[in-house]
Amino acid sequence: MSYREVTLPVSEEQAELLSDALMELGALSVSVEDRYGDTAQEQALYGEPGMPPPKGAWAQSLVRALFADEAQADAALAALLAEDILPDLHDVQQSTVEDQDWVRLTQSQFQPVSIADALWIVPSWHEPPATDVPIIRLDPGLAFGTGTHPTTRLCLEWLARQSLRGQSVLDYGCGSGILAIAAAQFGAETVVGVDIDPDAVAATQANAAANGVVVQADLPDAVRNARFDIVVANILSAPLKLLAPAIAAHVHPGGWLVLSGILDRQADELIAAYAPHASLQIDNSLDGWVCLAGRTHSS
Ligand SMILES: C[S@@+](CC[C@H](N)C(=O)[O-])C[C@H]1O[C@@H](n2cnc3c(N)ncnc32)[C@H](O)[C@@H]1O
């Protein structure tokens, strides 16, 4: 069995109208994605404090609609033209999508990941490797962080190089809780994860419990006046810059601040934004991303 996929490049304003129209016209599913996803031009749609609320689509979006067959896809496109929702079929593409075991296919994309020979991240459907190093059991879910993304990996590698015994660690923007769980498994005494997304807070709580470690997960307000020996924040350049005073204020004087989610070309700007609070340097880079680390000023 196969399906017919129709792909339409659209502007932000058109994305919702077109998605609704495609569903009305019998699409089995419709998804909207960043036309420039996974490139240097990709856009984040976070609702950051002090910034406009998140939008429903990207400036240049791709709408993908799945139809039962080619005839239904053609009929839907004809209706969009007749209704003047589409001016022409110039940039519209169609392709055949073979039916597959989607669960198995998704699972096959998440293999066990080894971090610096110091940690394994293993999905629940895989046998854990025979190893002496800590293992995090983690499945992809609603919250970001499976260990496969370079920004997460860079933070995990930094944590793996530290001696965390007796240290307090804050994972700012904890997503799945992967960094917080790793810190706890590496021996940190107190570990807290905060996130503006309640789904991420719930995911961190569930993942920490599933891995048998104690991580306190909450919304950022819960740690308003708290300080830690180490703060790791894997967010993105724009929010990291905006939050510089707030994030830096969570680090004890002379403690470590580790920032990720930063493209190579954004490193200097971030180092400058944090200069009043900490002496950051590029710790490591991977696939165009850098991780910055440094100690906060002593007083
Ligand atoms: C790229 S994910 C990182 C997840 C995980 N820490 C990792 O390294 O894989 C960024 C996370 O930061 C959260 N986030 C974004 N802006 C934030 C903010 N202003 N305060 C707290 N969390 C934020 C997002 O909801 C998301 O879960």
PDBQT file of the ligand as one rigid body, heavy atoms in Angstrom, charges set to zero:
ROOT
HETATM    1  C1  LIG A 301      17.326  22.675  22.811  1.00  0.00    +0.000 C 
HETATM    2  S1  LIG A 301      16.287  22.193  24.112  1.00  0.00    +0.000 S 
HETATM    3  C2  LIG A 301      17.490  21.495  25.232  1.00  0.00    +0.000 C 
HETATM    4  C3  LIG A 301      16.974  20.322  26.021  1.00  0.00    +0.000 C 
HETATM    5  C4  LIG A 301      18.053  19.597  26.818  1.00  0.00    +0.000 C 
HETATM    6  N1  LIG A 301      18.582  20.424  27.894  1.00  0.00    +0.000 N 
HETATM    7  C5  LIG A 301      19.200  19.136  25.934  1.00  0.00    +0.000 C 
HETATM    8  O1  LIG A 301      20.319  19.618  26.104  1.00  0.00    +0.000 OA
HETATM    9  O2  LIG A 301      18.979  18.310  25.045  1.00  0.00    +0.000 OA
HETATM   10  C6  LIG A 301      15.923  23.764  24.830  1.00  0.00    +0.000 C 
HETATM   11  C7  LIG A 301      14.911  23.724  25.945  1.00  0.00    +0.000 C 
HETATM   12  O3  LIG A 301      14.913  25.010  26.540  1.00  0.00    +0.000 OA
HETATM   13  C8  LIG A 301      13.589  25.373  26.865  1.00  0.00    +0.000 C 
HETATM   14  N2  LIG A 301      13.545  26.840  26.923  1.00  0.00    +0.000 N 
HETATM   15  C9  LIG A 301      13.510  27.731  25.906  1.00  0.00    +0.000 A 
HETATM   16  N3  LIG A 301      13.494  28.976  26.374  1.00  0.00    +0.000 NA
HETATM   17  C10 LIG A 301      13.528  28.902  27.735  1.00  0.00    +0.000 A 
HETATM   18  C11 LIG A 301      13.511  29.850  28.796  1.00  0.00    +0.000 A 
HETATM   19  N4  LIG A 301      13.440  31.154  28.563  1.00  0.00    +0.000 N 
HETATM   20  N5  LIG A 301      13.554  29.415  30.068  1.00  0.00    +0.000 NA
HETATM   21  C12 LIG A 301      13.603  28.089  30.335  1.00  0.00    +0.000 A 
HETATM   22  N6  LIG A 301      13.596  27.129  29.363  1.00  0.00    +0.000 NA
HETATM   23  C13 LIG A 301      13.564  27.529  28.084  1.00  0.00    +0.000 A 
HETATM   24  C14 LIG A 301      12.753  24.758  25.769  1.00  0.00    +0.000 C 
HETATM   25  O4  LIG A 301      11.407  24.572  26.181  1.00  0.00    +0.000 OA
HETATM   26  C15 LIG A 301      13.495  23.449  25.520  1.00  0.00    +0.000 C 
HETATM   27  O5  LIG A 301      12.954  22.387  26.293  1.00  0.00    +0.000 OA
ENDROOT
TORSDOF 0
